[in-house]
Amino acid sequence: MMEQKVKVLLIDDDEDDLLLARDYLEEAAGQPFEISSCDNFEEGLAKVLNGEADVYLIDYRLGGKTGIDLLREVKDRGAERAIIVLTGLTDNDVDIQAMEMGAFDYLVKGQFGSRELIRSIRYAIERRKGKDALTLQAEILKNVHDAVFYVNEEGIVLNWNDGAVRIFETPESDAVGKSLLEVCPHDAPHPFFNRLVPVAEIPGAEPVIQCRLKSGKEVTILAKITKMSIDGQSGYVVCASDITKQRRLESEILRVSEDEQQRIGQDIHDDLCSQLSGIGMMTKVLENQLRVNHEKEAELLAEISGMVAEAGQKARHIARGLVPSALETQGLTGAVHEMADRSGSLFGVECIATVLGNEVIDSLDSMVGIQLLRIAQEATTNAMKHSDAELIHIRLTGEDGKVTLEVSDDGKGITEDTVSNGMGMMTMRKRAEMINADFELHSFAGRGTRITCSIRLPKDHYAC
């Protein structure tokens, strides 16, 4: 039963047909119809365009014009209405023409009664609701700020919204029917197939990829991809946000942070370490003076001297961590070896480093190098503090067109809370995103943790 009144407008110049349709609707027990009518084309068209009813029953023959003419006028004016056309037995192909012009249904006079008419009205109302919802969704999709597009499994674009036009600087006419390889040229392997497709069925996966436009301009995209089948054809819906400006801002913030970190490290080395050294020498002198007559006090000063020396040593270790000078003097290869040695001695854990492909690794951009080193530092510190590891292995390789950093340990593994809530883990992931690297964590209860960060290099970087 319909819960609210349904407005029905009858447009027919035959009074008998009007009365019959009214009778059919009034026969429907409990159906809250509000019925009105008109008997000419012009008035009927005006009422339809004004949207004065929920459903319109239109006779095919309306004086010198037809219901098809009325449908055509409505369609040409961009109006969408729930229209049912009433045809006669002799009106050949009217049903086909009516449906082509946008009619929701058609009924043949003399072949329907009250039940069929009401069923048709119900159908028209539900179809109208469905079309309204689809129209609204299409309008939202068209005007959404982000890029939303649909491609088949071969990467051919089948749908392209205005957001995609803006972000990829490619009109819909130049994108639909074309391969993403044309729309977004890229060195093999293409990020769509290499980065997006593999995570299509992983909930919450939103990889960051670098896209090169036809103009040569590069944009950074935060993407979400969902596998979907339409009409039996498999494909992918891609939602992409342009985060190029955000990445630039983050890079600048990171650069400022690195500069500040190095300044603090330099201050610790130049000022604090120097002062601690001075205090150590003064206490040593005082200790030697007291040895003659105040042995007990001299022993106490000896302990203080030892503590000052130990504090100075730790301060130097911290300063080296904050200011990775080895990165400039020895490259990433030397910096990783130094970091492993320093971390091992500082925490009393065996920490070894293996580096393969030194030439490729040491030719990395300075920003990439510093971020990989920071990720290695954070992963090593996490293993030492949280996993009770006895052995930590840092492995850095540059081969097969990519550089891969792997930090593994033999500890107890990392808990789910540590993974989701740990600031260190978030920082490592963010650093990896900053250099467009893939970041993975694998933890095994009682069998340690492995963190992997890999970055693919441009062809011209490793073609030699």
Secondary structure as UniProt FT lines:
FT   STRAND          6..11
FT   HELIX           15..27
FT   TURN            29..30
FT   STRAND          33..38
FT   HELIX           41..50
FT   STRAND          55..59
FT   STRAND          61..62
FT   TURN            63..64
FT   STRAND          65..66
FT   HELIX           67..76
FT   TURN            77..78
FT   STRAND          83..87
FT   TURN            89..90
FT   TURN            92..93
FT   HELIX           94..100
FT   TURN            101..102
FT   STRAND          105..108
FT   TURN            109..110
FT   HELIX           114..143
FT   STRAND          147..152
FT   TURN            153..154
FT   STRAND          156..160
FT   HELIX           162..168
FT   HELIX           172..175
FT   TURN            176..177
FT   HELIX           180..183
FT   HELIX           192..196
FT   HELIX           197..199
FT   TURN            200..201
FT   TURN            203..204
FT   STRAND          208..212
FT   TURN            214..215
FT   STRAND          218..230
FT   TURN            231..232
FT   STRAND          233..242
FT   HELIX           244..267
FT   HELIX           268..272
FT   HELIX           273..290
FT   TURN            291..293
FT   HELIX           295..322
FT   HELIX           325..329
FT   HELIX           331..347
FT   STRAND          350..356
FT   HELIX           358..362
FT   HELIX           366..386
FT   STRAND          391..399
FT   TURN            400..401
FT   STRAND          402..409
FT   HELIX           416..421
FT   HELIX           423..434
FT   TURN            435..436
FT   STRAND          438..444
FT   TURN            445..447
FT   STRAND          448..456
FT   HELIX           459..462
//
